[in-house]
Every structure is written in C-alpha cells, then in structure tokens.
Amino acid sequence: MGYVREKFMITTERLTLRLFQTSDAATVVKLCNNYNIYKSTLYLPYPYSLQDALSWIENHHVNFMRDFSYEFAITNKENGELYGAIALSNNTDFNQGEIAYWIGEEYWGKGYATEAAQSIVQFAFEEKKMHKVFARYFSSNPASGKVMEKIGMKQEGILKDHLIKDGKYEDLVYYGIINE
C-alpha cells in the first residue's frame, strides 16, 4: 500500500483511494440512488439526491485535516472510474476508528471493498497509530461480514434487533481488529 500524505491518497494493486471532489457528486448520486445499497447502510438516504451528495462531500477535506474522519473515493487505478466509498472515523479518546464502506451495485463481487478495507486498516494502524479498528453490518447483509473476515477482523458480538430499517428490526453485527 502506498499512502501519499501530500495528496491524501492511497494506492493498492487495482485501486486509488482519494478524497472526493465536487465533480464526483453526479456519479455518487448514480451509485447511491439504489435501494439495495440503502437497505444495507446505516445513514444513506433514499432516494438519494444531488444535494445529498454535495452536502456529504462538502466537509470531507475539513474532517480529514482535523483528523476527525477520513472519507475516500474508491476508484479504478487505471482510468479513475468511481466504484464506491470507504471511510474511517477517528476516536482519539479511545485510539480507535470505525470503517464503513459502500460499493456501487454494478461493481459488487469483484473484491473492491476487501482491497479498499485492507488498505484502510493499514492506514489506521501505520499512519494514524490506532490501537483498534471496528466495523458493523446488518445481519441481513452477510457479504459485508465476509469483507470484514477477509481483512482479519473477528466477530465481537451481535446486537439483537438494535435498529429499525424500513419498519423492521435489524441485528447489528460487530467486528474488530487490534493492532498487535
């Protein structure tokens, strides 16, 4: 993994993770205005509008500079095509962060989330010196749990009927990894 501090950029074998730009907003709308992504995410609105994308992207740079959170666009290393997003929050009080991600449906099943998540865990431990990284997913979305397992996270617990999504209760599954 290569992290270029001046450019806020991480490169992996197939991907470039970079800060979102305003010019990405239309593509973000195209990818996020999708019920199948909405139903697996905690905070994504649906339908998803251009204003949603713009207001989401608006604070990324400031959050990054303040070490509050790191939001990366997951893009094709060769042609820059936008596949999705991955974020790492930074809780400095507890020296830990949470990763969250989404991938546009047309790009599912290609290992992009796993490749991006692996590099973000490395970024958290090596660059940000975090002690722990965790992630959560709805039990109705086991593919997300597979990503967490592939990057070395271990299941820590299940919060039963913890959230309501579309009028029904969802279990929230917690995974974590500690920087040994």
C-alpha positions in Angstrom: 0.0 0.0 0.0 1.3 3.4 -0.8 -0.1 6.4 1.1 0.9 9.8 -0.3 0.4 12.3 2.6 0.5 15.4 0.5 -2.2 14.1 -1.9 -4.3 12.3 0.8 -4.2 9.3 -1.5 -3.8 5.5 -1.0 -2.9 3.2 -3.9 -3.4 -0.6 -3.9 -2.9 -3.2 -6.6 -6.0 -2.1 -8.5 -7.4 0.9 -6.8 -6.7 4.5 -5.9 -8.3 5.8 -2.8 -8.6 9.6 -2.9 -10.6 12.5 -1.4 -14.0 13.1 -3.0 -14.3 16.2 -5.2 -17.4 18.2 -6.0 -17.1 16.8 -9.6 -17.8 13.3 -8.2 -21.3 14.3 -6.9 -23.2 13.2 -10.0 -21.6 9.8 -10.1 -22.2 9.4 -6.3 -25.9 10.0 -7.0 -26.0 7.5 -9.8 -24.4 4.8 -7.5 -26.2 5.7 -4.2 -29.7 6.2 -5.5 -30.1 2.5 -5.2 -32.4 0.7 -2.8 -30.0 -2.3 -2.5 -27.3 0.0 -1.2 -29.7 2.0 1.0 -31.0 -1.1 2.8 -27.5 -2.2 3.8 -26.3 1.2 5.1 -26.9 3.0 8.4 -27.2 6.6 7.2 -27.6 6.7 3.5 -30.8 8.5 2.5 -33.2 7.1 -0.2 -34.0 8.4 -2.7 -30.5 10.0 -3.0 -30.3 13.5 -4.5 -27.5 15.7 -5.8 -27.9 17.9 -2.8 -27.3 14.8 -0.5 -24.1 14.1 -2.4 -22.9 17.7 -2.3 -23.6 18.2 1.4 -21.9 14.8 2.2 -18.7 15.7 0.2 -18.6 19.3 1.5 -16.9 18.6 4.8 -14.6 15.7 3.8 -11.5 17.9 3.5 -12.0 19.7 6.8 -12.8 16.4 8.6 -9.6 15.0 7.1 -7.4 17.9 8.1 -8.9 17.9 11.7 -8.2 14.1 12.0 -11.9 13.6 12.6 -12.6 11.2 9.8 -11.1 10.1 6.5 -13.5 9.6 3.6 -12.0 8.1 0.5 -13.5 7.6 -3.0 -12.7 4.1 -4.2 -11.6 4.5 -7.8 -10.0 2.4 -10.6 -6.3 3.0 -10.5 -6.0 2.9 -14.4 -9.0 5.1 -15.5 -10.2 6.8 -12.4 -13.7 5.3 -12.6 -15.6 5.7 -9.2 -16.7 2.4 -7.6 -17.7 3.5 -4.1 -16.6 5.0 -0.9 -14.8 3.9 2.3 -14.5 5.9 5.5 -12.5 5.7 8.7 -13.7 7.6 11.7 -11.1 8.6 14.3 -12.0 8.5 18.0 -8.8 9.9 19.6 -10.2 9.5 23.2 -10.1 5.7 22.7 -7.5 5.5 20.0 -9.8 3.6 17.6 -11.7 4.1 14.4 -14.7 2.6 12.6 -14.6 1.7 8.9 -17.7 1.9 6.7 -18.0 1.4 3.0 -20.4 1.1 0.1 -19.7 -0.1 -3.5 -22.0 0.7 -6.5 -24.1 -2.4 -7.2 -22.6 -2.9 -10.7 -19.2 -3.4 -9.1 -20.2 -5.9 -6.4 -18.4 -9.2 -6.2 -15.1 -8.0 -7.6 -13.2 -7.7 -4.3 -13.0 -3.9 -4.3 -14.4 -3.5 -0.8 -12.0 -6.0 0.6 -9.0 -4.4 -1.2 -10.0 -0.9 0.0 -10.8 -2.0 3.6 -7.5 -3.8 3.9 -5.6 -0.7 2.9 -7.7 1.5 5.3 -6.9 -0.8 8.2 -3.2 -0.5 7.3 -3.6 3.3 7.1 -5.3 3.3 10.5 -2.5 1.3 12.2 0.6 2.6 10.4 -0.3 6.2 9.6 -2.8 7.1 12.4 -1.3 4.7 15.0 -4.8 3.5 16.1 -5.0 0.6 18.5 -8.2 -0.8 17.2 -10.4 -0.7 14.1 -14.0 -1.9 14.1 -16.9 -2.2 11.7 -20.6 -3.0 11.9 -23.1 -4.6 9.5 -26.7 -5.6 9.3 -27.1 -9.4 9.7 -29.3 -9.2 6.5 -26.1 -8.2 4.6 -23.6 -11.1 5.1 -21.4 -10.0 2.2 -20.2 -7.1 4.3 -19.3 -9.6 7.1 -17.2 -11.6 4.6 -15.2 -8.5 3.8 -14.5 -8.0 7.5 -13.4 -11.6 7.9 -11.1 -11.5 4.8 -9.2 -8.5 6.2 -8.6 -10.3 9.5 -11.4 -8.8 11.7 -13.1 -11.1 14.2 -16.7 -11.0 15.2 -17.1 -9.5 18.7 -20.8 -9.6 19.1 -24.3 -9.2 17.8 -26.7 -6.5 19.0 -30.1 -8.1 18.5 -33.0 -6.0 17.0 -30.7 -3.0 17.5 -32.0 -0.8 14.7 -35.1 -0.3 12.6 -34.7 -0.1 8.9 -37.8 0.2 6.7 -40.0 -0.6 9.6 -38.3 -3.8 10.7 -35.8 -4.6 13.3 -32.2 -5.4 12.3 -29.4 -7.1 14.2 -26.1 -5.2 14.1 -23.0 -7.4 13.9 -19.8 -6.0 15.3 -16.3 -6.9 14.1 -13.0 -5.6 15.2 -9.2 -5.9 14.8 -6.5 -4.9 17.2 -3.1 -3.5 16.2 -0.9 -6.2 17.8 
